[in-house]
Amino acid sequence: MSGYPQQQQRPYYPGPAQGQPGQPGQPGQGQLAPPPNGYQQQQPPSPLQQQQKVGPGPYGNAPRPGAPMVGSPGMPPGVRPMQQGSPVRPPVNAPYQQQQQQQYGARPNPRPPGARPPMGPRPPLPSNQQIRSASPMPGQAPGAPSPRPVHMTQTPTPMSTPGSTGQNIQSPLHHPQPPYQRAVTPLGQTPPPQQSPYQQPQQPIHPPASADQNGGGMNGLYNQMSNMSVGSNGPADQQASGLSPIPPQGPPAQTEFKPKPGARAKRVFAADPSAPPPSQGQAGVMPPGPQPGMNTAQQQPYGSQNFGQTPIQGYAQQQQQPPAPYQQQQLQPPMMNQPPMPQQPMGQQQQQQQFRPQPNQAPIQSGPKSRIDPDQVPSPVAVQEADQAEWNDKPFITSSRIHATPLASSDFMAIDEGNCNPRFFRMTTYNIPHTEDILSSSQLPMGLVIQPLAKLRADEAPIETVDFGESGPARCRRCKAYINPYMIFTNGGQRFVCNMCLFENEIDPNYFCNLDMNGRRLDLDQRPELRNGSIEFAVPKEYWNKTPAPAAYVFAIDVSWNAIQSGTLAQCVAGIKSAVWDENGVSKMPPGAQIGILTYDKTVHFYNVSPTLEQAQMMVVPDVNDVFVPLSDGFLVNPETSKTIVESLLDSLPQLFAENKITEPVIGAVVQAVCTALESRGGKLILFQTSLPTYGPGALKHRDDSKLYGTDKERTLYAPQDDFYKKLGETCVDAGLSIDLFLFPNAYVDVATLGCLPSITGGETLMFQNFNAARDGVKLIGNIGQIVSRPFGYNALMRVRCSTGLRITEHFGNFHMKNSTDLELAGLDSEKAFGVLVKHDGNLNERTEASFQVALLYTTADGLRRVRVHNFSTPVTTLLGNVFRWADMDTTINFLSKGAISQGLTRPLKEVRDALTEKCVNVLSAYRKNCASSTAPGQLILPESYKLFPLYALTLLKSKSLRAGNDINSDMRVHQMRMINSMGVSESVGFFYPRMIPVHEMDEKVGVQDPHSTRVLLPPLVRVSYARLNPAGAYLLENGQAMYLWLGRDVPSQFLMDVFGVATLDEVDPNLRHLPELTSQTSLQLRTIASYMQGQRAKYLNLILVRQAKDQSELEFANQLVEDKNNDAMSYVDYLCAIHRMIQNEVSSKTNDSNSGLWNSR
């Protein structure tokens, strides 16, 4: 640990399991032995590791000067040189070393601790050989890299902090008995367990006689978890954890574990099973449960909640079971998809929840009984804050090969220098495997997530437009790829070689330019298509399928009885007016765009809103089976010239249909009519539907059956009833008509069938169950404005090209395909993203880079035909370690979620959940086998880039789209599926793992906008768990869909006065949807933070106030705390233990099934 003097430690020898005799001369499991010759227990480097020493280079690492090359003297036969940016390969005799270590124990390190060779300067991005020592060595500055990892033992060793002299501070991961000494249990005896104040005495659990060296079952697994290493790249890339001293008693401070800058590895140790459980977070804060005077049935609208019940179902509590059943399940991983526990009588439920603090009770000093300290497991908060700090003051150069791509959660500025902005294009790994065998060994999906119209930050340069005239942009004659910065000009500039298919093309004489001595065109500075990764081309008529025109926006409003009674009609009218015009009456629509209004119930009502009329004229079409448009002029008008008449019409609609008793809206006839009206133009249709259509074209039947939930037949509810709406959607695609659907159901509405319209046309579905105007009106108005104001394109066609040796095999998202290469999109906006699965079509050339090009042909909202091109080039590697090192976790989980949703429509959800967990285990096991095979068998080795894989996999399992339980109806599940299917990476990160910040104690610099940029400094992030909440605080949480303001029961009255203008928590109105505009500094800071978060999200974030132990919305808030045990799934710590156990089983097995999972070639 850098900055702390290294104390002499006694190595911990992993002998046989407790209760079994050890090898001669070797102590048993859990015993301390004197260090042999004073040296620490370490593995000696293999000959290959000793030979392949690398240093800094342009790609992270480079061969050291004078390193022998292949075929040169000094290079052993058959040994390949290290590639740039490559980690140390695992020793060739790793299986033999592992076998010897299991049989005889680890060999001592022949090198004394102080005798380490000097290391070179650290490269900008730490390599896999550069690690940080736990303490400075003689002649070495603190924090300098160490050639060997420092193996920290389980024995608690006093450490001295820089700010104290001789003060012994224990590691926060150890919980020894006072006075900081752990008793040594004689061989063959079971140590007496320590009991927490709320834990029943446990019977000692003895491992079976067949237990291996690491100990069998749960007892042995805890011993193995004590050697858990996270973020390590094997023995040559491990690093001692930067453990901060924490007092042995009292709750730990709410600080997050942050890895040191540049660190590539950290080690996380589990506490001893006999030690008392660590306290977690602030005392007295527990998940919500039934409170006095509240209806329990109404308080749990999302199903049975098990918050606060002790002991919780999970990995750590299985030690309480008797030995006999334990031996039967010792090799079985914990079940993650068990049905919820049956409801218990109120007496038993209250007895289980007796330790939950009530409003008038004193806080209880208690924490979870997990054996793993939650503060030391990988945290996305630490990762995100470290990445944000890196990009706060410097831009990201897209062509850089020494810096990793910024995380999707970071607010960064990118400079386009050949590769497109990461907002448009992201990859699961930025080092492409050389062969398909390497990719199969990694078990990683090789995928792309493309968001072609994504918004740029305000201080980033806009995409330039290039016009080649009537000849059109320069393209390859073979593969039709567009000219880009990675094409090579030859023959004095008269030819260029395509970087996609390697075909040599003739240059058009009008595009010819001479080359300089470096082979670059002399007009390079005047050619943005040769410098920038993203470019737009103005295209001639040969790229048109219809005459381009500004987009038309048609609003179709349901005016049936349901819409009148729920208040939907009035709120829709207010939302349309707010979206089309600003406060000064100026149109917010794109230049030249037109709008149209129609209403419908059992008939369709068209309105003539021509500016020459004094008032609107309504025309009714009763024959919905043969609907037509009765207007040639006046249906679509300019929102500026017809503002008065359109506003007058909208204001009169609620009164006009106030007495309407018709309950059967005909949505099918409306879509047919609008598609006919815009057939020659294209645009956007925004539909507002309140109930299941049971009349007219596309009439549907009620088919929802709760008995099918949780069965194999449940997936039939996710498929459309018939193909009427599917064919209608395809007709809209041909017409260039995109559909956005707002649903307001109070019963089954069949989202699986109606949702085909936005899914096929590239639109979006938004659902408001049990719509309440007072509660949901603000969100509805905000979302209408968001959809109308987004950058929008229609009548689009997209194709993804890749270089030779790769092929595109599958696409994910909301679109229509008539062939295997082109995505047909009636429309798309800035928030729509698509997943692309890439496979090998042969071996790649490791000396060249792999190239990708995304070409989107579309019509802009203001009527211009354009081709937007995004180019990306990335290195090819022959080393598996590089594939993991340059992997992107955020993109991977987004891509896997799209694949899981695609499979969930045709397979039982249980299989999809199991496959997702299996994918996580296979990826981490592949890294363990191939990149860290020489480490101890009991260690959990996680790659630095994928150390959050278990957490993100758990959050996906807890999402409403995939999670178990019968409390999610089919409409909500399908809606969530299709929403995730079109999500971009930055939106999905916050959706799966919400962002939470404390707002009760804000520094004066927090909540203030930077005058030089659009950024607002936020308070430090907090991990989403109830254990992190302070009952005397206030926390703001947002997940991209809503914003929750949680107020603790002991929140200071001064905070309430500054933010709400009241003195007590009971006076706070829980129905507030906007923060009061007060003059206090706290109010200004909080409103600035909320506005900044809203600007980063695609949907309107409605404010939901949550008062601790007072509001029913606290259960909904608790479901967002994904690190806790909720949503019919484990807690994060329990799930990580389960993953560790399954990885051990996978690693110990001899078979290596590389074709398991759902995301393989088909």
Secondary structure, 3 states (H helix, E strand, C coil): CCCCCCCCCCCECCCCCCCCCCCCCCCCCCCECCCHHHCCECCCCCHHHHHCCEECCCCCCEECCCCCCCCCCCCCCCCCCCCCCCCCCCCCCHHHHHHHHHHHCCCECCCCCCCCCCCCCCCCCCCCCCEECCCCCCCCCCCCEECCCCCCCCCCCCECCCCCCCCCECCCCCCCCCCCCCCCCCCCCCCCCCCCCCCCCCCCCCCCCCCCCCCCHHHHHHHHHCCCEECCCCHHHCCCCCCCCCCCCCCCCCCCCCCCCCCCCEECCCCCCCCCCCCCCCCCCCCCCCCCCCCHHHHCCCCCCCCCCCCCCCCHHHHHCCHHHHHHCCCCCCCCCCCCCCCCCHHHHHHHCCCCCCCCCCCCCCCCCCCCCHHHCCCHHHHHHHHHHHCCCCCEECCCCCCCCCCCCCCCCEECCCCCCCCCEEECECCEECCHHHHHHHCCCCEEEECCCCCCCCCCCCCCEEECHHHCCCECCCCCCECCCCCEEEHHHCEEECCCCCCEEECCHHHCCCECCCCCECCHHHCHHHCCCEEEEECCHHHCCCCCCCCEEEEEEECCHHHHHHCHHHHHHHHHHHHHECCCCCECCCCCCEEEEEEECCCEEEEECCCCCCCCEEEEECCHHHCCCCCCCCCCECCCCCHHHHHHHHHHHHHHCCCCCCCCCCHHHHHHHHHHHCCCCCEEEEEEECCCCCCCCCCCCCCCCHHHCCCHHHHHHHCCCCCHHHHHHHHHHHHCEEEEEEECCCCCCCHHHHCHHHHHHCCCEEECCCCCHHHHHHHHHHHHHHHHHCCEEEEEEEEEEECCCEEEEEEECCCECCCCCEEEEEEEECCCCEEEEEEECCCCCCCCCEEEEEEEEEEECCCCEEEEEEEEEECEECCHHHHHHCECHHHHHHHHHHHHHHHHCCCCHHHHHHHHHHHHHHHHHHHHHHHCCCCCCCCCEECCCCCCHHHHHHHHHHCCCCCCCCCCCHHHHHHHHHHHHCCCHHHHHHHHCCEEEECCCCCCCCCCECCCCCCECCCCCCCCCHHHCCCCCEEEEECCCEEEEEECCCCCHHHHHHHCCCCCHHHCCCCCCCCCCCCCHHHHHHHHHHHHHHHCCCCCCEEEEEECCCCCHHHHHHHCCCCCCCCCCCCHHHHHHHHHHHHHHHHHCCCCCCCCCCCCCC
